[in-house]
């Protein structure tokens, strides 16, 4: 089975009790959101194939695919992931590419060598090596930075510079990490959208939208009344996850199905 359904649980019960319709995407639209890829091009291609097969079985004519960020680091093929997302969007889909904290670290490193220890601690050295630049043990210097700048294709840099921070479809908002509770999406701080954890993950109050996010790893889709987390640690587990939103239904696709 390529597709499985996780109940919205408390969200549906609470909505029914208050006679509030369950969250939904616009009529005639099916939205797929894909969690943190982290340099695993093979998993990206696998999940994209599953998305295409799933979409062919649905009636929705408008198809949207949202990538939640963290395309790079920790896996062997960051360059191939960026190449695919930048140059080979899925035919017949509107493609939305969001920025994660790892893309932010990558862009910051290009401008500031002081970012190197933080980025490399989070797998940035593997991204540099995917572009054909060797990284020696403990190497952070300006020579490595210059070599990486030269190896990074202009269109890859342009793709990274154009990444969005959020996207909205109906009752759902898509961000990389989460939002700060009590603040409207339009007023969110950029760092919160790509880095926040505790205050967002622990919040129980409803937000203006149900937030679909990655960034914080869980063993399976983390479905709460106010959020859906789909970072299933692909670089460790081999499981890359997508949530499928069609009307008021929610399904999930995974590479290990």
Long-range contacts (C-beta under 8 A, 24 or more apart in sequence): 1-257, 2-50, 2-53, 2-54, 2-253, 2-257, 3-54, 3-244, 3-251, 3-252, 3-253, 3-257, 4-251, 4-252, 4-254, 4-257, 5-249, 5-250, 5-251, 5-252, 6-220, 6-221, 6-223, 6-250, 6-252, 7-223, 8-223, 8-225, 8-250, 9-223, 9-225, 10-224, 10-225, 11-210, 11-223, 11-224, 11-225, 11-226, 14-225, 21-248, 22-248, 23-170, 23-171, 23-172, 23-209, 23-210, 23-248, 24-170, 24-171, 24-245, 24-247, 24-248, 25-169, 25-170, 25-171, 25-172, 25-245, 25-246, 25-247, 26-62, 26-169, 26-170, 27-247, 28-60, 28-61, 28-62, 29-60, 29-62, 29-63, 29-64, 29-169, 29-170, 29-246, 30-55, 30-58, 30-60, 30-62, 30-63, 30-64, 30-244, 30-245, 30-246, 31-64, 31-65, 31-66, 31-169, 31-172, 31-244, 31-245, 31-246, 32-63, 32-64, 32-65, 32-66, 32-93, 32-242, 32-243, 32-244, 32-245, 32-253, 33-65, 33-66, 33-67, 33-68, 33-174, 33-212, 33-230, 33-242, 33-243, 33-245, 34-65, 34-66, 34-67, 34-68, 34-230, 34-240, 34-241, 34-242, 35-68, 35-214, 35-230, 35-231, 35-232, 35-234, 35-240, 35-241, 35-242, 36-68, 36-69, 36-70, 36-100, 36-214, 36-215, 36-231, 36-233, 36-234, 36-235, 37-67, 37-70, 37-71, 37-75, 37-81, 37-234, 37-240, 38-70, 38-71, 38-72, 38-73, 38-74, 38-75, 38-102, 38-123, 38-234, 38-235, 39-71, 39-72, 39-73, 39-74, 39-75, 39-76, 39-77, 39-78, 39-81, 39-123, 39-126, 39-127, 39-130, 39-235, 40-75, 40-76, 40-77, 40-81, 40-234, 40-235, 40-238, 40-240, 41-75, 41-77, 41-80, 41-81, 41-84, 42-77, 43-234, 43-238, 43-240, 43-255, 44-81, 44-84, 44-240, 45-84, 46-240, 46-255, 47-240, 47-241, 47-242, 47-253, 47-254, 47-255, 48-90, 50-242, 50-253, 50-255, 50-257, 51-90, 51-93, 51-242, 51-253, 52-90, 54-244, 54-251, 54-253, 55-92, 55-93, 58-246, 60-246, 62-94, 63-92, 63-93, 63-94, 64-93, 64-94, 64-95, 64-96, 64-169, 65-90, 65-93, 65-94, 65-95, 65-96, 66-96, 66-98, 66-167, 66-169, 66-174, 66-212, 67-95, 67-96, 67-97, 67-98, 68-98, 68-100, 68-174, 68-175, 68-176, 68-212, 68-213, 68-214, 68-215, 68-230, 68-231, 69-97, 69-98, 69-99, 69-100, 69-101, 69-102, 69-103, 69-163, 69-176, 69-194, 69-214, 69-215, 70-100, 70-101, 70-102, 70-103, 70-176, 70-214, 70-215, 70-231, 71-100, 71-102, 71-103, 72-102, 72-103, 72-106, 72-123, 72-124, 72-127, 73-102, 73-105, 73-106, 73-119, 73-122, 73-123, 73-124, 73-126, 73-127, 74-122, 74-123, 74-126, 74-235, 75-123, 75-126, 75-234, 75-235, 76-126, 76-130, 77-130, 78-126, 78-127, 78-130, 78-131, 79-127, 79-130, 79-131, 79-156, 80-130, 82-156, 82-159, 82-160, 83-156, 85-159, 86-155, 86-156, 86-158, 86-159, 87-155, 96-164, 96-167, 96-174, 97-159, 97-162, 97-163, 97-164, 98-163, 98-164, 98-165, 98-166, 98-167, 98-174, 98-175, 98-176, 99-160, 99-163, 99-164, 99-165, 99-176, 99-194, 100-176, 100-177, 100-194, 100-214, 100-215, 101-176, 101-177, 101-194, 101-195, 101-215, 103-160, 103-163, 104-194, 106-160, 107-160, 107-161, 109-145, 109-148, 110-145, 110-148, 110-149, 110-152, 110-157, 113-140, 113-141, 113-142, 113-145, 116-140, 116-144, 116-145, 123-235, 165-190, 165-193, 165-194, 166-193, 168-209, 169-245, 170-245, 171-209, 171-210, 172-209, 172-210, 172-211, 172-212, 172-245, 173-207, 173-208, 173-209, 173-210, 173-211, 173-212, 174-211, 174-212, 174-213, 175-211, 175-212, 175-213, 176-213, 176-214, 176-215, 177-213, 177-214, 177-215, 177-216, 178-211, 178-213, 178-215, 178-216, 178-227, 179-207, 179-211, 181-205, 181-207, 184-208, 185-209, 200-227, 201-227, 201-229, 212-243, 212-245, 221-252, 223-250
